[in-house]
Amino acid sequence: MTITQAGTALAALGMMLFSSPSARADDARVTTVAVPAPGRPVTARVDAQGTIHVLCDAPGGPNYARSSDGGATFSAPLPVVGEDAGPAGLEFSAWDMAVGRGGRVHVAMGTNAWKLKLPQEEWGLFYASLEPGSSAFAPVRNLNKKPSEGFSLAADEKGEVTACWLSDRLYANVSHDDGKTFGPNLEIDPGYNPCNCCTTSAVYGEDGRLAVLYREETDDERDMYVVLWDQERGRTTRKRVSQTPWKIDGCPMTYYAITRGPKGFAAAWPTKGQIDFARLDGEGGTWKPGEIATPGRSGMRTGLIALPGPDGSTLVAWKLEGRLGWQLYDGEGRPSGKAGSAPSPGQGAAGVVAADGRFLLFR
C-alpha cells in the first residue's frame, strides 16, 4: 500500500476501530495482541491516561495506531510520513517512539538516503510528531543533518523531549517545548566511546534525569552502561550494568532497551547472543541478583524489551527469526512460568504494561 492509498483509506475509515485478535500466553498476566495489518511491530508505549500507542513498519512506510480499551481494539493505521516527504525512491523506516505531555506522540525514523546517494546531511535522524486530537502527523523534519543511526526518543510530562543517536560518539538533540523546536547536536560526554553500529535506548526517570543505555567499545570491551543525565545542570553519571565480559574486535550490531519502572528501571541486552536483563534502581545500580540470563537469543539488530510490572515482576521479550519470545520473572528475578513464543513479522519487539497491570506483547 502506498502512502497515498493509506491516507485515502484512513480518511474513509475515520476512527473506525480495528478488531485485534489476541492470544493468552502460558502465564495469565501475559497476552499477545495482533497489530493492525499490514504492520510489523516496532515499539509500543502507554501514556498516563492508559492509552496504548503502537508504532509499526509497513510496505508504504511507518504507521501508528492507538487503543483506549487495553488493546482489545485499535484505531485505523495512520501514516507517519506525508506524501511529499522526499524524492522518488526515498523510504522511511521506524526506529523509536515516545509519548509525552498530553499524549503527544514523537517518532524517530531513518531512511535509505545513503543508498540513493543523496547529500550526507540527509543520512540522519528524521522526526515527526502527532498532536493530541490531530488526524495527521506534522511534516517530517531532518533533526540532526548528520550521517548517524541508533536513534531513540524519550519524552516526559513537562514537555521535555530528547532524541539520542550515534555518529562515532553519543549525541542528542533536546527540546523543551514538546518537540516544536530542538537544540543543536550535542555530544553527551566526550569520554564515552559507543559501539557505533549498535543503538541507543532512552527514557526519563522519576527524578527527571534522562537514562540512556548504550554499549561501549573502548579496548574492544563491549560492556553495557547506563548514563543518567541531569539536563538542567549539564551533569552526567555512568554505571556499568553488564557483568559478563565480551571482547570482540568488531561491532556486534546489537539492539537493547531500558524502560522506566515503579522503583527505577529495567534493562535488557545481548552478550554473545545470550539475552540478559537487570533491574536497576534510580541511580542506575543493579538490584540483586544483578545480571539475569534468559532463554532468549539475539541476532544482529533484533529487538528486545524488558517491561517492569507494578508488583516487581519483569517481562523480557525478544524477536528472532520471525518469532516473538518471552519469559516472565518474579520480584526476586526467578522465572515465573514457562517461556512463550508466537509468530511475529519484522525485527522489532514491542510491548507495554497495561493500566490494569497485564503485560501486552504485540505480534
N, C-alpha and C positions, 0 to 999 in steps of 0.2 A: 504494500500500500504506500502510495506517495504521500508527502506532507499535505498536498492539496486535497487528495482524497480523504485523508484523515480529518482535515479540518471540515470538509463538507459533511462527512458522516457525523462529526460532533455537533455541527450546527443543527442537523436534522434530528439528532437524538436528544439534544439539550442535556439535561442532567438525568436522563433515564438510567436507572441502575442496572448494573451487570450482575447477574446471579453467579456466584463463585462457589463451585463445589468444594467441599473440604473433606479431609480425612483425619481420623483420630490416630495419633501415634500410640506406641505402647504405653506411655505414661499419659494419664488423662489430662495433665496440665499442658501437653504439647499438641498442637493442631497444625496440620499443613493446609494451606489455602492456595488455590489456583489464582494467578493474577489474570486480569483481563487480557484476552487474546488480542493480538499475537505477541504479547510482551514476553521478554526474558528478564526475570527479576535481577535488579542491580543492587538496590538498597531500599530500606523502609524505615520510617520514623513514626513516632506517635507524639502528638502535641499535648499541651497542658489541659486541653479540653477532652482528650481521649480520642480525637480524630486520628485515623491511621492514614499515612501518606506512603505511597509506593512509587518508586521510580523504576522504569523498565527500558530496555533497548528493544527496538523493533526494526523491521526492514526499512521503514520510512524515517527512522530516527528515534531519539528518545521520546518516551511518552510518560505521562503521570496520571495516577488515579488516586482517589481517596475513598475512605469508608468511615461512616459515622455510626455504624452498628456493629463494631467489633470484628469486622472482616467478613460478615455474612454477605454483604453486597458492596459493590464498588460503583463509583461514577464511571461514565464512559471515558475511555482513554483520551487524554488531552495532549496534543503535540507540544513539546517544549520549544522546538525551533520553528520559526515562521517561514514563509515561502521564500523570502528574499534575503536569506541569511548568508549567502556567499555565492561564489562562481559555480558553474556547472561542474558536477563531479565531486563537490565538497561534501563529505559525510561527517556527521557528528556522532559521537559515542558518549554515553553517560558514564561518569566516574563516581559522583557522590551527590548527596542531597542533605540539606539541613532545614529544619523548620524553626523559625524564630518568633519574634514578638507578634502576637495576634494571629498566629497561624500562617505567616508569610513563608512561602516556600522558596528555597535557594538551591540552584542546581549548578554543578560544575561539569564541564564536558571537555573532551578532546576532539581532534579532527584528524583527517588524513591529509592535511595540508602539505606535509613533507613528501608524500607520495606524488602529489600534484606539482611539486617543485615551486610552490608559492613562496613569497618572501619569508625569511625565517621569523620575522615578527608575528607571522600567522601560525606558528607552530606551538602555541602556548595554551593557556587555560581560558576557556570560554565560559561565560556565566550568563544565566537567565534567572529571573525571579517571577513569582506569581503572587500578586497582592490578594489579600483576603477578599472574597466575593467576586474576584475578576474571572472572566471566562476565557482569558488568553494570557500566556506568558508575555512579559515585556521583551522587546527585541534583545537578541543575543549580543553580548559585549565581549570583546577581547580584553581580558583583565590584566595580563602581565606582559604581553607582547615580547615573549622570550621563549626559545625552544626549551620545553620543560615537560614533565609528567609527574606521576604520583600525586594527583590532585585530591584534596579533601576539603570539606567545609564544616564549619561549626557556627552555630548561632545561639543567642540567648534571648531572654525575655526583656532585656534592656535595650535591644536594638543593635547589639554588637554582632558583627559577622566577620569571620576570618577565613580566608582561603589559603591553604598551605600547599606547597609544591616543591619539587626537586629540580635543580639545574646545577649539578655538581655539588651544590650546597643546599641547606634547608632554608627556604624562603616563605614569606607570607605577604598577603595584602590584607589590610584591616579596614573595616567600615564601622563607623559609629552611628550610622543613620539608616539601619535596616537594609543595607546593600545599595542605597541610592548612589553613593559615591564610595570609592575605595582609595586608600592611601597608596603611595608608591611601593615598588618592590622593596622588601625589607628582609635582610638576612637575619634570622632569629638569633643566632650566635655563631660568630666566625670559628669558634672552637669545635663545632660539630661537623662531622665528616660523614654524610649519609651514603648509604648504598644506593647509587644513583638510578638504577633501573628497578628498584622496588617501589614503595609507595609511602604515603603518609596517612595517618588517621588522627582526627582531632575532635575534641568535644570540650565544652565549657564545664568546669566543675562547680560544685555547690558554692564555693567561695569566690567565684567569678574568674579564677585563673583558667587559662587555656591549657588543656592537657594534649600533648602531641606525642604519638607513638611513632618511632622510626627505627630503622636498622643502621647501625654504624658499619664502616668498612675499614677503619684505621688498622693498619698492620694485617689486613685480611681477616680480622676477628669480627665475625658478623653478629655481634651482640645486639639485643633489643633494649632500647632505652625509652623511658617516658620523660618528657620535658614538661615542666609546669612553668607557664609564662604569665607573670603579672604584667599585663599590658599597660596598665595605668602607670606603674612605676618603672617599666622597662627592665624588669629583672627576670632572670630565668634560673631554674634549678633543674638538675637532671639526675635520674637514678636508673641503674641497670635493672631490668626486670627478668631477663632470661638467665638461667643458671647453667644450662647445657652449652658448652663451647662449640663453636662451629667455625673452623678456619678453612677458608676456601678462597682461591685466588681470582675468582670471578663473581660478579653479582648473581645471586641465585634467582633473581626476579620473582620475589615472593610478595604476597599481599598479607595484611594483618589488620587488626581492628582494636580500638579502645572504645568503651561505652561507659557512660556515667551510670552509677548505681546509687542505692539508698545511702551507702556509707563510704563512697569513694568511686572506684571504677572496676571494670573487668576488662582484661586484655587477652587476646589470643593471637598466636603467631606460629609459623612453622620453623622447625630446626631439622635439617637433614631429612625433610619430607614428613616428619612427625609433627602433628599439631599439638601444641601445649597451650595452657592458659594459666592465668593467675588472677587472684582477686587483690586489688590494691586499695590502700587507704587514701585519704585525701591529700597526702603528701607524696604519693607515688610509691610508697613502701609496700612490699608484698605481705599479705596475710599468710599465716601458717595454713597449709604446709608448704607454701611457696609455689614453685612451678609444678603444674599437674599435667601429666601426659594423658592424652585422649586416644581413642581408637581411630581418630581421623588422620587421613593422609592428604598431602597437598601436592599440586602440580605447579608449573610455572604460571604465576599470575592467576591463580584460582582463589575465589573469595572464601572468607570465613568470618564468623562473628562470635562474640561472647555476650550473652544477654543476662545481666544480673536481675534476679527476681526480688520482690519485696520481702520474701521470707528468708533471704540469704542464699537461696539456691542460684545456680548459674546454668544456663543452657549454652552449649557450644555447638555450632553448626558449621558445616564446610561443604564445598562443592568440588566434585572431581568426576571427570568422565561422564558428564550428563546425569549425575545423581547428586541429590542433596542428602547429606548425612548429618546426624546429630546425636548428642549424648547429654543427658541432664545430670547435674551434680547437686548434692545437698549442701547445707551450710558449712559442713566440715570438709568439703572437697571430695566426697566419696560419690561414686557413680550411683545414680538413682534410677533403677530400671535398666532395661536393655537399650543398646544403641539402636537407632532407627534410620531408615533411608527411604527415599522416594525419587522417582524420575523427575528431573527438572532441567530445562534447557538453559544454555548460557553458562557463563563462568561465575556469576555473582551468587552470593549467599545473603539473603535478605530476611529479616525477622524483627519482631517487636515484642515487648511485654505489654499486653493489652491492659486497659484500665481495671479489669477485674482480676489481674494477676496471671492470666493464662499466657503461655508462650505461643505466638503465631509465627510460623515459618512459611515463606512464600515460594511456590514452585511453578 
